Amino acid sequence: MAWQDTVEQTVTGFGFELVELERSAGGLLRVTIDWPWQVPEEGQPMPAERFVTVEDCEKVTRQLQYLLEVEGLEYRRLEVGSPGIDRPLKREIDYVRFEGQVVDLTLKAPIGVTGTDVAANRKKFRGTLERAADGVQWQVVWSDAPEPKPGQRVSKKRVPAPLQALAFSLADVQQARLAPIVNFKGRQAPGAAAAPSEE
């Protein structure tokens, strides 16, 4: 496990946070980095979003190649990149940071909500991430109405499908990621940045 500590210390030493560390059977070592984010103090504006650049990835890559050689870790390819538009949510601060965004959520065990249309065997949800009413848990809010097709006119008289919400704690979550929604009307999805760099 020492090499994992080496990777994390190297990443944090450059001022980044380690988002994900993956090592595949084929010899690929993938390191995902991002700029740290802090909750703004009450009354302060949200901090401007900083994106990881290709130069940032190259700088971390060079240092990791040297240190992993010293550690004697065998790998065939090293990739250092930014989280991209499907960024994983791992810690509480990630949920705070991306509150209000659309997320893909997979639970460890199915949760059925009585008195609603949520199936008792359902584990996967896509919806807007919100703080639950109790202020402790989180919830995902969604509508099962089908998305209108491009160019389709939607009647103003049409009654929208009701919103559904599912409250959960972080301990219930197997995996959570920002939903990779791309807007092709000239605006980038939040968090899109940086191509990975290779050895």
Backbone as ProteinMPNN parsed JSONL, in Angstrom:
{"seq_chain_A": "MAWQDTVEQTVTGFGFELVELERSAGGLLRVTIDWPWQVPEEGQPMPAERFVTVEDCEKVTRQLQYLLEVEGLEYRRLEVGSPGIDRPLKREIDYVRFEGQVVDLTLKAPIGVTGTDVAANRKKFRGTLERAADGVQWQVVWSDAPEPKPGQRVSKKRVPAPLQALAFSLADVQQARLAPIVNFKGRQAPGAAAAPSEE", "coords_chain_A": {"N_chain_A": [[0.817, -1.208, 0.0], [2.155, 1.137, 0.141], [2.866, 2.537, -2.183], [0.476, 3.703, -2.949], [0.101, 5.613, -0.979], [2.279, 7.175, -1.653], [1.498, 8.177, -4.154], [-0.758, 9.712, -3.377], [0.432, 11.583, -1.608], [2.158, 12.885, -3.369], [0.362, 14.06, -5.198], [-1.164, 15.746, -3.477], [0.921, 17.294, -2.586], [1.421, 18.954, -4.732], [-0.692, 20.585, -4.5], [-3.164, 19.629, -5.29], [-6.169, 17.551, -5.082], [-6.58, 14.05, -4.567], [-8.735, 12.346, -6.491], [-9.503, 9.869, -7.595], [-7.999, 6.622, -7.773], [-6.877, 4.181, -9.791], [-5.933, 0.881, -10.646], [-5.377, -1.234, -13.213], [-5.665, -4.66, -14.414], [-4.311, -4.883, -16.772], [-2.078, -3.332, -16.519], [-2.417, -0.604, -16.507], [-2.216, 2.436, -14.841], [-4.237, 4.679, -13.425], [-4.661, 7.966, -12.498], [-6.657, 10.303, -11.005], [-7.1, 13.714, -10.681], [-7.944, 16.798, -8.972], [-8.619, 20.276, -8.337], [-8.678, 21.284, -4.942], [-11.702, 21.949, -3.105], [-13.424, 24.218, -1.098], [-15.938, 24.765, 1.374], [-17.682, 27.751, 1.099], [-17.507, 30.513, 3.389], [-20.21, 31.647, 5.473], [-22.287, 33.987, 3.897], [-20.38, 34.602, 2.029], [-19.457, 34.632, -1.468], [-19.825, 31.891, -3.819], [-16.849, 30.072, -4.568], [-14.867, 30.672, -7.528], [-14.872, 28.308, -10.162], [-12.167, 26.148, -10.616], [-10.192, 24.654, -13.103], [-8.464, 21.646, -13.931], [-5.53, 21.623, -15.832], [-3.878, 20.554, -18.909], [-1.171, 20.952, -18.61], [-0.937, 20.854, -15.813], [-1.481, 18.131, -15.41], [0.672, 16.976, -16.757], [2.824, 17.827, -15.195], [2.342, 16.515, -12.733], [2.438, 13.896, -13.666], [5.151, 13.577, -14.509], [6.5, 13.748, -12.04], [5.349, 11.584, -10.658], [6.165, 9.406, -12.242], [8.899, 9.318, -11.73], [8.917, 8.883, -8.89], [7.46, 6.476, -8.615], [9.097, 4.724, -9.905], [11.245, 4.689, -8.149], [9.908, 3.485, -6.01], [9.593, 1.014, -7.078], [7.35, 0.083, -8.404], [5.652, -1.758, -10.777], [4.263, -0.933, -13.853], [2.461, -0.5, -16.917], [1.448, 1.703, -18.228], [0.866, 5.093, -17.453], [-1.658, 7.258, -16.536], [-2.669, 10.515, -15.978], [-5.25, 12.568, -15.111], [-8.082, 14.884, -15.268], [-11.245, 14.89, -13.436], [-13.444, 15.128, -15.238], [-16.695, 15.217, -16.928], [-18.247, 13.298, -15.69], [-17.711, 13.158, -12.946], [-16.735, 11.443, -10.0], [-18.497, 11.258, -6.863], [-17.338, 11.226, -3.733], [-16.852, 12.02, -1.089], [-18.347, 13.788, 1.713], [-18.017, 16.547, 1.272], [-17.948, 16.665, -1.498], [-20.603, 16.215, -2.155], [-21.777, 18.478, -1.052], [-20.537, 20.428, -2.624], [-21.565, 19.875, -5.201], [-24.284, 20.106, -4.961], [-27.555, 20.442, -6.217], [-26.91, 19.719, -8.776], [-27.32, 17.344, -11.507], [-27.221, 13.93, -10.836], [-25.936, 10.55, -11.085], [-26.852, 7.826, -9.294], [-26.021, 4.961, -7.474], [-27.159, 2.574, -5.305], [-26.118, 0.582, -2.455], [-27.864, -1.379, -1.619], [-31.196, -2.305, -2.627], [-33.732, 0.172, -2.289], [-36.989, 0.612, -1.396], [-39.719, 2.816, -1.531], [-42.472, 3.258, 0.399], [-45.827, 3.898, -0.591], [-45.246, 5.289, -2.874], [-44.158, 5.445, -6.351], [-41.73, 4.24, -6.496], [-39.892, 1.429, -7.117], [-39.414, -1.494, -5.118], [-37.17, -2.948, -5.658], [-35.288, -1.371, -6.811], [-32.156, 0.124, -7.517], [-30.726, 2.042, -8.862], [-30.588, 5.472, -9.694], [-31.311, 8.563, -11.325], [-31.12, 11.936, -10.901], [-31.756, 15.204, -9.466], [-29.47, 16.361, -7.093], [-30.038, 16.999, -3.745], [-30.153, 18.522, -0.471], [-31.613, 16.702, 2.124], [-34.777, 17.08, 3.896], [-34.315, 16.757, 6.608], [-31.859, 17.832, 6.992], [-29.583, 16.383, 7.378], [-29.356, 13.941, 5.949], [-29.117, 13.163, 2.38], [-30.885, 13.708, -0.714], [-32.218, 12.453, -3.778], [-33.868, 13.837, -6.477], [-36.35, 13.383, -8.895], [-38.141, 13.107, -12.033], [-40.332, 10.915, -13.636], [-41.211, 11.47, -16.128], [-41.036, 11.267, -19.675], [-38.294, 12.615, -21.558], [-38.748, 15.414, -23.713], [-38.595, 15.066, -27.28], [-35.994, 16.341, -29.459], [-36.922, 19.414, -30.879], [-39.593, 18.899, -30.527], [-42.795, 20.107, -29.73], [-44.055, 21.177, -26.674], [-47.046, 21.056, -25.007], [-48.494, 23.743, -23.225], [-50.559, 23.246, -21.591], [-50.241, 20.742, -20.713], [-50.013, 18.555, -17.998], [-47.38, 18.425, -15.745], [-45.37, 15.554, -14.914], [-45.406, 14.164, -11.624], [-42.9, 15.054, -9.2], [-40.469, 12.917, -7.737], [-38.844, 11.813, -4.767], [-35.983, 10.517, -3.144], [-34.606, 9.814, -0.129], [-31.346, 9.419, 1.267], [-28.437, 8.128, 2.966], [-24.87, 8.722, 3.082], [-23.673, 6.33, 3.649], [-25.319, 4.5, 2.432], [-24.636, 4.51, -0.209], [-23.3, 3.049, -3.095], [-22.073, 3.918, -5.44], [-21.643, 7.178, -6.736], [-21.994, 9.657, -9.17], [-21.483, 12.652, -11.109], [-23.965, 13.273, -13.504], [-23.286, 12.564, -16.865], [-24.039, 14.905, -18.712], [-24.253, 16.552, -21.685], [-24.398, 19.689, -23.147], [-25.178, 20.785, -26.229], [-25.456, 23.343, -27.131], [-23.526, 25.28, -27.096], [-22.67, 25.695, -24.497], [-20.595, 24.505, -21.936], [-20.672, 21.516, -20.007], [-20.63, 21.536, -16.397], [-17.475, 21.063, -14.814], [-16.091, 19.913, -16.906], [-13.013, 19.184, -18.214], [-9.538, 19.113, -19.148], [-7.49, 16.873, -20.809], [-6.321, 13.518, -20.404], [-2.908, 12.772, -19.48], [-0.139, 10.957, -20.747], [2.507, 8.52, -20.171]], "CA_chain_A": [[0.0, 0.0, 0.0], [3.019, 2.315, 0.249], [2.85, 3.313, -3.428], [-0.752, 4.506, -2.969], [0.404, 6.787, -0.154], [3.203, 7.995, -2.437], [0.694, 8.884, -5.152], [-1.568, 10.738, -2.712], [1.315, 12.636, -1.099], [2.65, 13.636, -4.521], [-0.75, 14.863, -5.712], [-1.47, 16.817, -2.522], [2.095, 18.16, -2.532], [1.282, 19.947, -5.798], [-1.872, 21.403, -4.206], [-4.38, 19.008, -5.821], [-6.723, 16.453, -4.294], [-6.671, 12.788, -5.295], [-10.151, 12.0, -6.626], [-9.584, 8.419, -7.804], [-6.761, 5.928, -8.109], [-7.254, 2.865, -10.312], [-4.857, 0.073, -11.239], [-6.029, -2.32, -13.937], [-4.875, -5.877, -14.6], [-3.485, -4.702, -17.965], [-0.911, -2.505, -16.236], [-2.736, 0.814, -16.552], [-2.356, 3.13, -13.561], [-4.967, 5.912, -13.726], [-4.715, 8.878, -11.36], [-7.561, 11.412, -11.287], [-6.819, 14.808, -9.753], [-8.772, 17.995, -9.091], [-8.288, 21.305, -7.366], [-9.532, 21.155, -3.76], [-12.805, 22.901, -2.997], [-13.813, 24.437, 0.292], [-17.253, 25.373, 1.564], [-17.499, 29.172, 1.377], [-18.045, 30.964, 4.671], [-21.552, 32.208, 5.358], [-22.304, 35.338, 3.356], [-19.37, 34.733, 0.978], [-19.885, 34.033, -2.74], [-19.233, 30.606, -4.182], [-15.562, 30.291, -5.235], [-14.839, 30.397, -8.97], [-14.468, 26.935, -10.48], [-10.84, 26.013, -11.227], [-10.111, 23.418, -13.863], [-7.145, 21.049, -14.104], [-5.063, 21.802, -17.213], [-2.973, 19.526, -19.424], [0.132, 21.224, -17.981], [-1.022, 20.31, -14.443], [-1.392, 16.671, -15.508], [2.04, 16.63, -17.16], [3.69, 18.076, -14.043], [2.124, 15.425, -11.785], [2.898, 12.671, -14.325], [6.616, 13.5, -14.436], [6.911, 13.467, -10.66], [4.92, 10.225, -10.306], [7.015, 8.44, -12.944], [10.156, 9.227, -10.977], [8.71, 8.293, -7.564], [7.01, 5.084, -8.726], [10.292, 3.952, -10.26], [11.962, 4.524, -6.881], [9.128, 2.518, -5.22], [9.665, -0.296, -7.732], [6.031, -0.346, -8.856], [5.605, -2.065, -12.207], [3.046, -0.567, -14.566], [2.759, -0.339, -18.352], [1.056, 3.03, -18.685], [0.394, 5.99, -16.397], [-2.533, 8.333, -17.011], [-3.085, 11.489, -14.97], [-6.26, 13.407, -15.755], [-9.103, 15.522, -14.438], [-12.411, 14.011, -13.298], [-14.339, 15.183, -16.378], [-18.098, 15.551, -16.66], [-18.897, 12.269, -14.858], [-16.878, 13.147, -11.745], [-17.293, 10.677, -8.877], [-18.73, 11.931, -5.589], [-16.832, 10.258, -2.756], [-16.876, 12.529, 0.283], [-19.444, 14.718, 2.03], [-17.771, 17.847, 0.65], [-18.318, 16.548, -2.913], [-22.058, 16.369, -2.229], [-22.042, 19.898, -0.788], [-20.064, 21.178, -3.789], [-22.373, 19.647, -6.392], [-25.712, 20.178, -4.65], [-28.29, 21.094, -7.296], [-26.524, 19.125, -10.061], [-27.917, 16.033, -11.813], [-26.274, 12.867, -10.502], [-26.291, 9.137, -11.235], [-26.654, 7.251, -7.964], [-26.239, 3.52, -7.321], [-27.181, 2.229, -3.881], [-25.594, -0.747, -2.113], [-29.006, -2.295, -1.528], [-32.409, -1.651, -3.124], [-34.586, 0.855, -1.321], [-38.323, 0.892, -1.905], [-40.396, 3.806, -0.698], [-43.891, 2.917, 0.431], [-46.727, 4.98, -0.953], [-44.764, 5.981, -4.08], [-43.941, 4.562, -7.497], [-40.362, 3.729, -6.477], [-39.913, -0.023, -6.966], [-38.647, -1.976, -3.966], [-35.928, -3.596, -6.094], [-34.538, -0.386, -7.601], [-30.917, 0.594, -6.894], [-30.113, 3.114, -9.649], [-31.415, 6.657, -9.832], [-30.728, 9.783, -11.891], [-31.947, 13.075, -10.522], [-31.079, 16.364, -8.892], [-28.98, 16.14, -5.738], [-30.473, 18.034, -2.805], [-30.086, 18.197, 0.955], [-32.924, 16.235, 2.577], [-35.452, 17.99, 4.825], [-33.768, 16.642, 7.966], [-30.597, 18.567, 7.042], [-28.466, 15.454, 7.596], [-29.275, 13.063, 4.788], [-29.239, 13.742, 1.052], [-31.95, 13.097, -1.502], [-32.175, 12.617, -5.224], [-35.222, 14.209, -6.903], [-36.473, 13.145, -10.326], [-39.464, 12.911, -12.612], [-40.308, 9.808, -14.594], [-41.755, 11.908, -17.426], [-40.026, 11.147, -20.736], [-37.744, 13.871, -22.078], [-39.272, 15.71, -25.056], [-37.63, 14.878, -28.369], [-35.547, 17.623, -30.019], [-37.861, 20.042, -31.808], [-40.973, 18.571, -30.172], [-43.494, 21.166, -29.003], [-44.712, 20.686, -25.467], [-48.227, 21.855, -24.705], [-48.461, 24.426, -21.923], [-51.654, 22.7, -20.792], [-49.86, 19.403, -20.251], [-49.703, 18.503, -16.572], [-46.085, 17.755, -15.577], [-45.348, 14.369, -14.054], [-44.994, 14.556, -10.272], [-41.517, 14.798, -8.8], [-40.279, 11.91, -6.703], [-37.595, 12.043, -4.032], [-35.503, 9.395, -2.346], [-33.587, 10.234, 0.834], [-30.328, 8.394, 1.505], [-27.231, 8.58, 3.668], [-23.683, 8.366, 2.302], [-23.391, 4.919, 3.91], [-26.166, 3.704, 1.526], [-24.215, 4.715, -1.596], [-22.234, 2.238, -3.688], [-21.363, 4.81, -6.365], [-22.362, 8.382, -7.162], [-21.228, 10.449, -10.137], [-22.233, 13.653, -11.85], [-24.506, 12.707, -14.744], [-22.559, 13.134, -18.005], [-24.985, 15.577, -19.598], [-23.556, 17.509, -22.528], [-25.288, 20.625, -23.807], [-24.549, 21.116, -27.504], [-25.845, 24.696, -27.546], [-22.448, 26.227, -26.877], [-22.275, 25.788, -23.094], [-19.955, 23.286, -21.455], [-21.159, 20.965, -18.746], [-19.698, 21.855, -15.327], [-16.461, 20.065, -14.488], [-15.419, 19.335, -18.067], [-11.681, 19.767, -18.39], [-8.269, 18.396, -19.184], [-7.242, 15.559, -21.39], [-5.316, 12.819, -19.615], [-1.574, 12.733, -20.068], [0.433, 9.622, -20.653], [3.949, 8.44, -19.974]], "C_chain_A": [[0.854, 1.261, 0.0], [2.963, 3.172, -1.008], [1.595, 4.17, -3.522], [-0.583, 5.769, -2.134], [1.324, 7.738, -0.908], [2.445, 8.817, -3.469], [-0.083, 10.02, -4.487], [-0.709, 11.895, -2.212], [1.853, 13.5, -2.236], [1.578, 14.583, -5.041], [-1.043, 16.033, -4.772], [-0.299, 17.784, -2.381], [2.078, 19.232, -3.613], [0.039, 20.819, -5.596], [-3.176, 20.853, -4.74], [-4.96, 18.039, -4.796], [-6.778, 15.217, -5.18], [-8.133, 12.37, -5.303], [-10.318, 10.488, -6.736], [-8.223, 7.877, -8.165], [-7.153, 4.52, -8.533], [-6.023, 2.177, -10.888], [-5.5, -1.14, -11.888], [-5.078, -3.494, -14.1], [-3.941, -5.739, -15.798], [-2.287, -3.798, -17.751], [-1.155, -1.014, -16.319], [-2.894, 1.349, -15.131], [-2.983, 4.476, -13.876], [-5.129, 6.732, -12.452], [-5.596, 10.063, -11.754], [-7.376, 12.476, -10.221], [-7.782, 15.966, -9.993], [-8.239, 19.035, -8.119], [-9.195, 21.141, -6.152], [-10.591, 22.263, -3.727], [-13.163, 23.023, -1.528], [-15.178, 25.091, 0.341], [-17.038, 26.852, 1.862], [-18.114, 29.548, 2.733], [-19.379, 31.643, 4.434], [-21.471, 33.657, 4.887], [-21.292, 35.57, 2.248], [-19.881, 34.099, -0.318], [-19.213, 32.679, -2.955], [-17.896, 30.869, -4.873], [-15.655, 29.958, -6.72], [-14.29, 28.991, -9.194], [-13.083, 26.961, -11.133], [-10.775, 24.665, -11.915], [-8.662, 22.958, -13.975], [-6.764, 21.176, -15.572], [-4.169, 20.623, -17.623], [-1.593, 19.698, -18.794], [0.171, 20.691, -16.554], [-0.817, 18.798, -14.47], [0.032, 16.237, -15.857], [3.009, 16.771, -15.983], [3.578, 16.933, -13.028], [2.643, 14.112, -12.367], [4.41, 12.508, -14.198], [7.097, 13.127, -13.04], [6.546, 12.036, -10.259], [5.788, 9.17, -10.992], [8.32, 8.235, -12.181], [9.941, 8.488, -9.647], [8.284, 6.829, -7.629], [8.157, 4.177, -9.155], [11.115, 3.683, -8.999], [11.271, 3.479, -6.007], [9.192, 1.109, -5.817], [8.322, -0.811, -8.193], [6.059, -0.573, -10.363], [4.242, -1.684, -12.765], [3.428, -0.344, -16.028], [2.465, 1.069, -18.826], [0.505, 3.819, -17.508], [-0.446, 7.081, -17.036], [-2.879, 9.22, -15.828], [-4.064, 12.422, -15.656], [-7.211, 14.026, -14.751], [-10.33, 14.615, -14.366], [-13.355, 14.026, -14.492], [-15.789, 15.397, -15.969], [-18.828, 14.487, -15.847], [-18.091, 12.058, -13.576], [-17.517, 12.304, -10.644], [-17.474, 11.563, -7.647], [-18.378, 10.923, -4.498], [-17.057, 10.723, -1.311], [-18.04, 13.498, 0.467], [-19.254, 16.059, 1.314], [-18.081, 17.829, -0.846], [-19.821, 16.759, -3.087], [-22.441, 17.831, -1.991], [-21.696, 20.723, -2.024], [-21.009, 21.069, -4.97], [-23.867, 19.564, -6.1], [-26.417, 20.959, -5.755], [-27.946, 20.557, -8.677], [-27.256, 17.79, -10.255], [-26.857, 14.966, -11.591], [-26.846, 11.502, -10.871], [-25.896, 8.461, -9.936], [-26.94, 5.763, -8.001], [-26.119, 3.2, -5.845], [-26.615, 0.833, -3.661], [-26.708, -1.78, -2.086], [-30.242, -1.566, -2.032], [-33.192, -1.001, -1.991], [-35.918, 1.1, -2.0], [-38.988, 1.876, -0.961], [-41.883, 3.522, -0.75], [-44.727, 4.146, 0.089], [-46.265, 5.771, -2.164], [-44.608, 4.962, -5.195], [-42.537, 3.973, -7.518], [-40.389, 2.234, -6.177], [-39.0, -0.453, -5.819], [-37.341, -2.645, -4.369], [-35.034, -2.641, -6.878], [-33.317, 0.115, -6.83], [-30.321, 1.798, -7.601], [-31.106, 4.252, -9.876], [-30.625, 7.749, -10.537], [-31.672, 10.921, -11.54], [-31.092, 14.178, -9.933], [-30.71, 16.072, -7.441], [-29.388, 17.314, -4.861], [-30.226, 17.563, -1.379], [-31.496, 17.794, 1.381], [-33.469, 17.183, 3.646], [-34.878, 17.925, 6.232], [-32.426, 17.362, 8.122], [-29.379, 17.695, 7.228], [-28.271, 14.58, 6.368], [-29.325, 13.879, 3.491], [-30.431, 13.12, 0.363], [-31.686, 13.347, -2.974], [-33.629, 12.805, -5.658], [-35.301, 14.052, -8.413], [-37.939, 13.07, -10.732], [-39.347, 11.78, -13.614], [-40.917, 10.187, -15.939], [-40.678, 11.768, -18.489], [-39.571, 12.531, -21.203], [-38.381, 14.15, -23.436], [-38.182, 15.536, -26.107], [-37.211, 16.243, -28.901], [-36.543, 18.151, -31.04], [-39.318, 19.783, -31.48], [-41.582, 19.718, -29.381], [-44.224, 20.552, -27.819], [-45.861, 21.616, -25.134], [-48.113, 22.477, -23.321], [-49.553, 23.896, -21.005], [-51.31, 21.337, -20.203], [-49.45, 19.452, -18.778], [-48.372, 17.779, -16.398], [-46.197, 16.543, -14.648], [-44.867, 14.791, -12.664], [-43.525, 14.231, -10.01], [-41.496, 13.737, -7.714], [-38.935, 12.174, -6.029], [-37.258, 10.807, -3.22], [-34.391, 9.908, -1.435], [-32.622, 9.077, 1.079], [-29.212, 9.001, 2.34], [-26.023, 8.14, 2.837], [-23.314, 6.896, 2.497], [-24.201, 3.997, 2.997], [-25.61, 3.641, 0.105], [-23.094, 3.756, -1.988], [-21.39, 3.117, -4.607], [-22.259, 5.995, -6.686], [-21.437, 9.176, -8.073], [-22.122, 11.565, -10.667], [-22.735, 12.992, -13.128], [-23.806, 13.365, -15.922], [-23.507, 13.731, -19.035], [-24.227, 16.644, -20.371], [-24.594, 18.375, -23.226], [-24.596, 21.09, -25.085], [-24.938, 22.509, -28.015], [-24.791, 25.721, -27.168], [-22.005, 26.379, -25.438], [-21.706, 24.454, -22.664], [-20.607, 22.814, -20.182], [-20.155, 21.294, -17.652], [-18.713, 20.73, -15.09], [-15.752, 19.472, -15.676], [-14.061, 19.991, -18.245], [-10.639, 18.694, -18.619], [-8.265, 17.013, -19.787], [-6.215, 14.85, -20.535], [-3.955, 12.864, -20.283], [-0.976, 11.361, -19.839], [1.935, 9.69, -20.473], [4.666, 8.665, -21.274]], "O_chain_A": [[0.314, 2.36, -0.131], [3.006, 4.399, -0.921], [1.633, 5.251, -4.109], [-1.048, 6.847, -2.508], [1.175, 8.956, -0.819], [2.711, 10.007, -3.643], [-0.071, 11.152, -4.97], [-1.079, 13.058, -2.373], [1.988, 14.714, -2.082], [1.843, 15.758, -5.295], [-1.158, 17.176, -5.215], [-0.5, 18.963, -2.088], [2.656, 20.304, -3.433], [-0.252, 21.687, -6.419], [-4.203, 21.527, -4.66], [-4.333, 17.742, -3.779], [-6.995, 15.315, -6.388], [-8.707, 12.073, -4.255], [-11.161, 9.896, -6.063], [-7.4, 8.56, -8.774], [-7.695, 3.754, -7.736], [-5.184, 2.808, -11.53], [-6.096, -1.975, -11.209], [-3.864, -3.361, -13.951], [-2.9, -6.393, -15.849], [-1.549, -3.519, -18.696], [-0.213, -0.228, -16.214], [-3.621, 0.775, -14.32], [-2.357, 5.324, -14.513], [-5.667, 6.251, -11.455], [-5.307, 10.75, -12.734], [-7.476, 12.204, -9.024], [-8.359, 16.099, -11.072], [-7.497, 18.71, -7.192], [-10.387, 20.88, -6.321], [-10.389, 23.358, -4.253], [-13.198, 22.027, -0.805], [-15.535, 25.874, -0.539], [-16.292, 27.188, 2.782], [-19.113, 28.968, 3.157], [-19.651, 32.149, 3.345], [-20.688, 34.451, 5.409], [-21.324, 36.61, 1.59], [-20.65, 33.139, -0.276], [-18.182, 32.369, -2.358], [-17.801, 31.791, -5.684], [-16.417, 29.08, -7.124], [-13.37, 28.548, -8.508], [-12.855, 27.705, -12.087], [-11.242, 23.658, -11.383], [-7.748, 23.773, -14.098], [-7.567, 20.876, -16.455], [-3.764, 19.812, -16.79], [-0.923, 18.714, -18.479], [1.184, 20.141, -16.123], [-0.073, 18.249, -13.656], [0.536, 15.252, -15.318], [3.9, 15.942, -15.797], [4.588, 16.441, -12.525], [3.224, 13.302, -11.644], [4.897, 11.44, -13.827], [7.99, 12.295, -12.879], [7.331, 11.354, -9.601], [6.112, 8.149, -10.386], [8.781, 7.106, -12.014], [10.695, 7.573, -9.318], [8.697, 6.027, -6.792], [8.183, 2.996, -8.808], [11.622, 2.577, -8.807], [11.934, 2.682, -5.343], [8.881, 0.13, -5.139], [8.152, -2.019, -8.36], [6.442, 0.313, -11.127], [3.204, -2.062, -12.222], [4.58, -0.037, -16.337], [3.141, 1.582, -19.717], [-0.226, 3.286, -16.674], [-0.001, 7.75, -17.968], [-3.332, 8.733, -14.792], [-3.734, 13.01, -16.687], [-7.159, 13.741, -13.555], [-10.447, 13.672, -15.148], [-14.018, 13.02, -14.744], [-16.08, 15.715, -14.816], [-19.928, 14.746, -15.357], [-17.826, 10.925, -13.175], [-18.712, 12.435, -10.382], [-16.704, 12.495, -7.42], [-19.039, 9.894, -4.356], [-17.404, 9.932, -0.434], [-18.638, 13.963, -0.504], [-20.216, 16.637, 0.81], [-18.44, 18.862, -1.411], [-20.26, 17.398, -4.043], [-23.331, 18.357, -2.66], [-22.455, 21.604, -2.427], [-21.24, 22.053, -5.672], [-24.629, 19.017, -6.897], [-25.939, 22.01, -6.181], [-28.613, 20.898, -9.654], [-27.743, 17.189, -9.297], [-25.737, 15.076, -12.09], [-28.06, 11.318, -10.96], [-24.736, 8.519, -9.525], [-27.983, 5.342, -8.501], [-25.112, 3.51, -5.21], [-26.628, 0.0, -4.567], [-26.51, -2.927, -2.488], [-30.342, -0.347, -1.889], [-33.301, -1.544, -0.892], [-35.975, 1.724, -3.06], [-38.839, 1.784, 0.258], [-42.488, 3.543, -1.822], [-44.378, 5.275, 0.434], [-46.832, 6.823, -2.46], [-44.886, 3.776, -5.018], [-42.184, 3.271, -8.466], [-40.851, 1.818, -5.115], [-37.952, 0.148, -5.583], [-36.488, -2.889, -3.517], [-34.104, -3.089, -7.549], [-33.412, 0.481, -5.659], [-29.501, 2.509, -7.021], [-32.275, 4.039, -10.198], [-29.41, 7.851, -10.366], [-32.865, 10.875, -11.841], [-29.864, 14.091, -9.908], [-31.536, 15.597, -6.662], [-29.122, 18.472, -5.185], [-30.107, 16.367, -1.114], [-32.465, 18.471, 1.038], [-32.731, 17.979, 4.226], [-34.937, 18.905, 6.975], [-31.911, 17.492, 9.232], [-28.254, 18.196, 7.238], [-27.173, 14.488, 5.818], [-29.541, 15.091, 3.496], [-30.939, 12.095, 0.819], [-31.026, 14.313, -3.358], [-34.509, 12.04, -5.264], [-34.426, 14.528, -9.136], [-38.839, 12.983, -9.897], [-38.369, 11.701, -14.357], [-41.118, 9.326, -16.796], [-39.522, 12.112, -18.241], [-40.352, 13.482, -21.238], [-38.544, 13.229, -24.237], [-37.009, 15.818, -25.862], [-37.976, 17.203, -28.809], [-36.958, 17.432, -31.949], [-40.2, 20.386, -32.091], [-40.953, 20.244, -28.463], [-44.918, 19.544, -27.949], [-45.671, 22.825, -24.995], [-47.69, 21.824, -22.367], [-49.487, 24.071, -19.788], [-51.998, 20.842, -19.31], [-48.642, 20.288, -18.373], [-48.23, 16.642, -16.848], [-47.011, 16.519, -13.725], [-44.018, 15.673, -12.541], [-42.986, 13.256, -10.535], [-42.395, 13.671, -6.877], [-38.008, 12.693, -6.65], [-38.139, 10.139, -2.68], [-33.358, 10.379, -1.911], [-33.021, 7.913, 1.097], [-29.06, 10.22, 2.414], [-26.153, 7.27, 1.975], [-22.712, 6.284, 1.615], [-23.826, 2.841, 2.801], [-26.052, 2.819, -0.698], [-22.074, 3.661, -1.305], [-20.16, 3.077, -4.567], [-23.466, 5.848, -6.883], [-20.253, 9.346, -7.785], [-23.347, 11.449, -10.677], [-22.004, 12.232, -13.763], [-23.733, 14.593, -15.986], [-23.748, 13.146, -20.091], [-23.627, 17.539, -19.776], [-25.546, 17.869, -23.82], [-23.541, 21.721, -25.025], [-24.766, 22.81, -29.196], [-25.106, 26.889, -26.943], [-21.058, 27.116, -25.166], [-22.256, 23.399, -22.982], [-21.048, 23.623, -19.365], [-18.953, 21.334, -17.917], [-19.085, 19.559, -15.16], [-14.89, 18.61, -15.504], [-13.967, 21.208, -18.406], [-10.849, 17.52, -18.316], [-8.955, 16.107, -19.322], [-5.322, 15.496, -19.987], [-3.857, 12.981, -21.504], [-1.279, 10.692, -18.851], [2.554, 10.746, -20.6], [5.896, 8.636, -21.313]]}, "name": "protein", "num_of_chains": 1, "seq": "MAWQDTVEQTVTGFGFELVELERSAGGLLRVTIDWPWQVPEEGQPMPAERFVTVEDCEKVTRQLQYLLEVEGLEYRRLEVGSPGIDRPLKREIDYVRFEGQVVDLTLKAPIGVTGTDVAANRKKFRGTLERAADGVQWQVVWSDAPEPKPGQRVSKKRVPAPLQALAFSLADVQQARLAPIVNFKGRQAPGAAAAPSEE"}
